[in-house]
Amino acid sequence: MIRFCPIASGSSGNCVYVSAGGTHILIDAGLSGRSIETALGALKLTGRQLSALLITHEHSDHIIGVGVMSRRYELPVYATPKTWRYFERHGVLGTIPPDLIRRIEPERPFNIGCLDAVAFDIPHDASQPVGYSIFAENRKITVATDIGEPTDTIRRYITDSDIVLLESNHDADMLRNGRYPKVLKERIAGARGHLSNAAAAKLLTESATDKLRYIFLGHLSEENNRPLIALNTVENILYERGILPREGLKVFIAERYGLSEPVEM
């Protein structure tokens, strides 16, 4: 059985739990160690049951708890070479024992216990940012947030996924008319920024197959989005393109703070 649960998804912290066959991993650890352990407790787990931490990129809302969790539970940390170079140059993780460092290349599969995984490139203003697809028990889970614009690579990895966590960061009108300074608006809306609700929906229509059962919309902006706006925008476009209604397909908003509803397959 595969179990999937966003622990948090937003500018204040990002962390996603995935498990199958007794292997438990986190994708990102952008919360305090205490907050992560509290969330794991709600899932009836402890940090000692984790097998690894997979990191998408070096921004603080994705890595705050990485160092403490890795050292406390001797967890290997997987990240791309340029991301590791940033970690080592800036010391943001503290000291990670060399035997816990895992450098991974995009589109080169690797294995963690009962899970197979592969990272893939995403456009964002970081050193070498990636999303992840996780495979187990003939299922595929794809996590892709902090996306400046859709790419063929992202489309390819979402295709044939059973579960997708996709960024739906902002409503374009709210961003355009909001109080952020012009330079920040341009960064968010730019090719290395964040994905709008409408762009997320379009990406899903271009890549969703009949396998898809659960869509989680994540990394919603507190300033430039609202959960109901994101959900309505995405669902309306999915209805227009004939993706909805589909029996068994559900769309959720990943909670900014705290656990979303876990799903199992």
SULGI-V282325 format. One record per residue. N is the residue number from 0. RES is the residue in three letters. NEAR is the number of other ideal C-beta (glycine too) atoms within 12 Angstrom. Layout:
# SULGI-V282325
<<N | RES | NEAR> <N | RES | NEAR>>
This chain:
# SULGI-V282325
<<0 | MET | 18> <1 | ILE | 32> <2 | ARG | 32> <3 | PHE | 42> <4 | CYS | 38> <5 | PRO | 47> <6 | ILE | 43> <7 | ALA | 40> <8 | SER | 46> <9 | GLY | 39> <10 | SER | 28> <11 | SER | 25> <12 | GLY | 35> <13 | ASN | 45> <14 | CYS | 52> <15 | VAL | 50> <16 | TYR | 46> <17 | VAL | 49> <18 | SER | 37> <19 | ALA | 31> <20 | GLY | 20> <21 | GLY | 19> <22 | THR | 28> <23 | HIS | 36> <24 | ILE | 47> <25 | LEU | 52> <26 | ILE | 47> <27 | ASP | 48> <28 | ALA | 47> <29 | GLY | 43> <30 | LEU | 37> <31 | SER | 25> <32 | GLY | 30> <33 | ARG | 17> <34 | SER | 27> <35 | ILE | 41> <36 | GLU | 27> <37 | THR | 22> <38 | ALA | 36> <39 | LEU | 32> <40 | GLY | 17> <41 | ALA | 19> <42 | LEU | 31> <43 | LYS | 15> <44 | LEU | 28> <45 | THR | 18> <46 | GLY | 31> <47 | ARG | 15> <48 | GLN | 22> <49 | LEU | 38> <50 | SER | 35> <51 | ALA | 40> <52 | LEU | 46> <53 | LEU | 44> <54 | ILE | 54> <55 | THR | 46> <56 | HIS | 41> <57 | GLU | 35> <58 | HIS | 30> <59 | SER | 25> <60 | ASP | 32> <61 | HIS | 45> <62 | ILE | 43> <63 | ILE | 30> <64 | GLY | 41> <65 | VAL | 48> <66 | GLY | 30> <67 | VAL | 26> <68 | MET | 41> <69 | SER | 37> <70 | ARG | 22> <71 | ARG | 24> <72 | TYR | 29> <73 | GLU | 18> <74 | LEU | 36> <75 | PRO | 31> <76 | VAL | 46> <77 | TYR | 40> <78 | ALA | 44> <79 | THR | 35> <80 | PRO | 21> <81 | LYS | 23> <82 | THR | 39> <83 | TRP | 30> <84 | ARG | 18> <85 | TYR | 25> <86 | PHE | 32> <87 | GLU | 22> <88 | ARG | 13> <89 | HIS | 16> <90 | GLY | 13> <91 | VAL | 28> <92 | LEU | 33> <93 | GLY | 22> <94 | THR | 16> <95 | ILE | 31> <96 | PRO | 16> <97 | PRO | 13> <98 | ASP | 11> <99 | LEU | 27> <100 | ILE | 28> <101 | ARG | 31> <102 | ARG | 25> <103 | ILE | 31> <104 | GLU | 21> <105 | PRO | 31> <106 | GLU | 19> <107 | ARG | 19> <108 | PRO | 19> <109 | PHE | 27> <110 | ASN | 21> <111 | ILE | 34> <112 | GLY | 22> <113 | CYS | 24> <114 | LEU | 35> <115 | ASP | 26> <116 | ALA | 38> <117 | VAL | 30> <118 | ALA | 37> <119 | PHE | 35> <120 | ASP | 33> <121 | ILE | 42> <122 | PRO | 29> <123 | HIS | 35> <124 | ASP | 22> <125 | ALA | 31> <126 | SER | 27> <127 | GLN | 28> <128 | PRO | 38> <129 | VAL | 43> <130 | GLY | 48> <131 | TYR | 48> <132 | SER | 39> <133 | ILE | 47> <134 | PHE | 29> <135 | ALA | 30> <136 | GLU | 22> <137 | ASN | 14> <138 | ARG | 32> <139 | LYS | 35> <140 | ILE | 48> <141 | THR | 48> <142 | VAL | 48> <143 | ALA | 54> <144 | THR | 47> <145 | ASP | 42> <146 | ILE | 45> <147 | GLY | 29> <148 | GLU | 28> <149 | PRO | 30> <150 | THR | 27> <151 | ASP | 17> <152 | THR | 27> <153 | ILE | 40> <154 | ARG | 28> <155 | ARG | 24> <156 | TYR | 36> <157 | ILE | 40> <158 | THR | 26> <159 | ASP | 23> <160 | SER | 39> <161 | ASP | 35> <162 | ILE | 44> <163 | VAL | 49> <164 | LEU | 49> <165 | LEU | 53> <166 | GLU | 50> <167 | SER | 51> <168 | ASN | 45> <169 | HIS | 40> <170 | ASP | 35> <171 | ALA | 28> <172 | ASP | 18> <173 | MET | 27> <174 | LEU | 32> <175 | ARG | 17> <176 | ASN | 13> <177 | GLY | 21> <178 | ARG | 12> <179 | TYR | 22> <180 | PRO | 12> <181 | LYS | 14> <182 | VAL | 11> <183 | LEU | 20> <184 | LYS | 25> <185 | GLU | 18> <186 | ARG | 20> <187 | ILE | 38> <188 | ALA | 30> <189 | GLY | 21> <190 | ALA | 19> <191 | ARG | 23> <192 | GLY | 34> <193 | HIS | 45> <194 | LEU | 46> <195 | SER | 40> <196 | ASN | 42> <197 | ALA | 32> <198 | ALA | 36> <199 | ALA | 47> <200 | ALA | 37> <201 | LYS | 28> <202 | LEU | 40> <203 | LEU | 43> <204 | THR | 29> <205 | GLU | 23> <206 | SER | 32> <207 | ALA | 35> <208 | THR | 22> <209 | ASP | 15> <210 | LYS | 23> <211 | LEU | 33> <212 | ARG | 28> <213 | TYR | 35> <214 | ILE | 46> <215 | PHE | 43> <216 | LEU | 50> <217 | GLY | 51> <218 | HIS | 50> <219 | LEU | 45> <220 | SER | 38> <221 | GLU | 21> <222 | GLU | 24> <223 | ASN | 32> <224 | ASN | 38> <225 | ARG | 22> <226 | PRO | 27> <227 | LEU | 17> <228 | ILE | 28> <229 | ALA | 43> <230 | LEU | 28> <231 | ASN | 23> <232 | THR | 35> <233 | VAL | 43> <234 | GLU | 31> <235 | ASN | 21> <236 | ILE | 30> <237 | LEU | 33> <238 | TYR | 19> <239 | GLU | 16> <240 | ARG | 19> <241 | GLY | 13> <242 | ILE | 27> <243 | LEU | 25> <244 | PRO | 12> <245 | ARG | 22> <246 | GLU | 9> <247 | GLY | 16> <248 | LEU | 26> <249 | LYS | 25> <250 | VAL | 38> <251 | PHE | 32> <252 | ILE | 33> <253 | ALA | 44> <254 | GLU | 29> <255 | ARG | 33> <256 | TYR | 24> <257 | GLY | 23> <258 | LEU | 30> <259 | SER | 34> <260 | GLU | 20> <261 | PRO | 29> <262 | VAL | 30> <263 | GLU | 21> <264 | MET | 25>>
